[in-house]
Amino acid sequence: MNYIKFSTSYHTEKLQSELTEVLKEEWPLHFNAKDFNGDWRSISLRSASGLSKDIYAHPDVTYQDTPALSLMPYAKEILDSWKCDKEAVRLLSLAPGSFIKPHKDQGCSYADGQFRIHIPIVTNPDVYFTLDDEKLHLAPGECWYMNFGATHSIVNAGSTARVHLIIDGIRNNWTDQYFAQHGYNISEKSAGMTYDEATRDGMIRELEQMNTETARRLIAQLRTDI
């Protein structure tokens, strides 16, 4: 299952009002310069360093709320309503006439133990995702999961910017129940690489020596593939 449009929706006017304050802050250009044409910017509501301008993903760290999140109390309520650990939480703005090229984000599917939620705050009818050749329009206030381990691209062919709230979460029992309620097969396996038994056992031994949260998640995933 490559995407879910959840039944939950959020108060668009509250989010847009809070966004007005955050737009006064500095939004760095996205670091994946090769993946887009135009203007694609981000600001962090949760980051590894606790800084709003830190938009990088860092493994094996505890993510912290940033000053930008303090400007968005309603967005904080939304985050708290998701009863799971969160890693990066960002606002991403795609300017008019900009597009994000087709690409895959490895390990970014629910079956991999991590997931990404998109909540549009500001958009227009000429913004659309293409996910494995299927075109999707996300309306303001809606809440979507998409499997970004699949090939995807985004186009803003409109005359106004598109800004989404994007939450990177860690799968747990609560999210399993919530995803299952929306038709997701929680027994679905990762579409990643498969390994023979000896290779898998060797990888598990190496990961056990690392003793990090990411290593433990990878070990759990490898064991579910047995």
Rosetta blueprint (number, residue, H / E / L):
1 M L
2 N L
3 Y E
4 I E
5 K E
6 F E
7 S E
8 T E
9 S E
10 Y L
11 H L
12 T H
13 E H
14 K H
15 L H
16 Q H
17 S H
18 E H
19 L H
20 T H
21 E H
22 V H
23 L L
24 K L
25 E L
26 E L
27 W L
28 P L
29 L E
30 H L
31 F L
32 N L
33 A H
34 K H
35 D H
36 F E
37 N E
38 G L
39 D L
40 W E
41 R E
42 S E
43 I E
44 S E
45 L E
46 R E
47 S E
48 A L
49 S L
50 G L
51 L L
52 S L
53 K L
54 D L
55 I L
56 Y L
57 A L
58 H L
59 P L
60 D L
61 V L
62 T L
63 Y L
64 Q E
65 D E
66 T L
67 P H
68 A H
69 L H
70 S H
71 L L
72 M L
73 P H
74 Y H
75 A H
76 K H
77 E H
78 I H
79 L H
80 D H
81 S H
82 W L
83 K L
84 C L
85 D L
86 K E
87 E E
88 A E
89 V E
90 R E
91 L E
92 L E
93 S E
94 L E
95 A L
96 P L
97 G L
98 S L
99 F E
100 I E
101 K E
102 P E
103 H E
104 K L
105 D L
106 Q L
107 G L
108 C L
109 S L
110 Y H
111 A H
112 D H
113 G L
114 Q E
115 F E
116 R E
117 I E
118 H E
119 I E
120 P E
121 I E
122 V E
123 T L
124 N L
125 P L
126 D L
127 V E
128 Y E
129 F E
130 T E
131 L E
132 D L
133 D L
134 E E
135 K E
136 L E
137 H L
138 L L
139 A L
140 P L
141 G L
142 E E
143 C E
144 W E
145 Y E
146 M E
147 N L
148 F L
149 G L
150 A L
151 T L
152 H E
153 S E
154 I E
155 V E
156 N E
157 A L
158 G L
159 S L
160 T L
161 A L
162 R E
163 V E
164 H E
165 L E
166 I E
167 I E
168 D E
169 G E
170 I E
171 R L
172 N L
173 N H
174 W H
175 T H
176 D H
177 Q H
178 Y H
179 F H
180 A H
181 Q H
182 H L
183 G L
184 Y L
185 N L
186 I L
187 S L
188 E L
189 K L
190 S L
191 A L
192 G L
193 M L
194 T L
195 Y L
196 D L
197 E H
198 A H
199 T H
200 R H
201 D H
202 G H
203 M H
204 I H
205 R H
206 E H
207 L H
208 E H
209 Q H
210 M H
211 N L
212 T L
213 E H
214 T H
215 A H
216 R H
217 R H
218 L H
219 I H
220 A H
221 Q H
222 L H
223 R H
224 T H
225 D L
226 I L
